[in-house]
């Protein structure tokens, strides 16, 4: 059984992570969110230590870590290659004139004496930190998890910029811990079947695809952090990154990236992959829904067509977090650098200058643009 900490417990996506932790037979020992609407914890882990101030949460995690690494005697319980650790200490001592072993022991004893015993329960140190916070905070919260000695599981998008991944790779190496991204579409049976079909198909064939994803959002969206491009990364990043990752996973590297339309509520463009030409349209505006969908009272429309054939993956789209956790815990999760292609792509889309209705564009790109709901 592994111990989890969760950052962003009041968020929209948090319940899927709580469910995944529970269903994989693990426990959530601590969580934090500046909002206290976290009654959902009662359904999964009512004994979780919850904080609304990150500083207190940080201290609590450090308390648990100190107990887990010092034991009752104040001596360091080192894992891994003991001889390698000893040589490293000798190198530090030679370079600095410091008695590493004595100072580490002293620090551990001091830590043990400082932390109240009721807080520092043995065997309660955090093994994994799950990050469910707003997109722009992911980088900082991943860093926190690595630096407290935990592996990290982070929601999409992993970060907002490619260089954030490069920096995190350095911290991974320093800490020996790993970052995993939730890329659940790669675990969807229909997408797995599609990837197999493409890999076993004609080597030189280039497929033609149309991707349409409309998920209606109300005015609240623009008041929240999601409506702030600097915090969410915009439409392509916030609602599209999973699709871009899936397309790259199935059809290979991006060769060309053209943005036709980009506004506060939609983005549409053309992507040339190694094995596919893709026209896409992503929107959060209900008015862009096909009329038949609106008449039926539905607010979401998802369609992937390949050479005129519909690829159905709606069922199970939101139910793959538990399988994602299961794969990570078995050592088969998607590591840090797996997110690089999609993060680089959404970054480039975000900073591209739209060319308008030129070339091969998605039919929905012709829809009339809408005013921002707060525009006078």
QUIVEN-V779746 format. One line per field, one symbol per residue. ss: DSSP state (a for helix, b for strand, c for the rest). A space follows every 10 residues. Layout:
# QUIVEN-V779746
ss: ???
This chain:
# QUIVEN-V779746
ss: ccbbbbbccc cccaaaaaaa aaacccbbbb bbcccccccc aaaaccccbb bccaaaaaaa aaaaaaaaaa cccccccccc caaaaaaaaa aaaaaaccca aaaaaaaaaa aaaacccccc cccccccbbb bcccaaaaaa aaaaaaaccc bbbbcccccc caaaaaaaaa aaaaacccbb bccaaaacaa aaaaaaaaaa ccccccbbbb bbbbbcccca aaacaaacaa aacaaaaacc aaaaaaaaaa accbbbbbbb bbcccbbbbb bbbccbbbbb bbbccaaacc aaaaaccccb bbbbbbccbb cccccccccc aaaaaaaaac ccccbaaaaa aaaaaaaaaa accccccccc ccaaaacccc cccccc
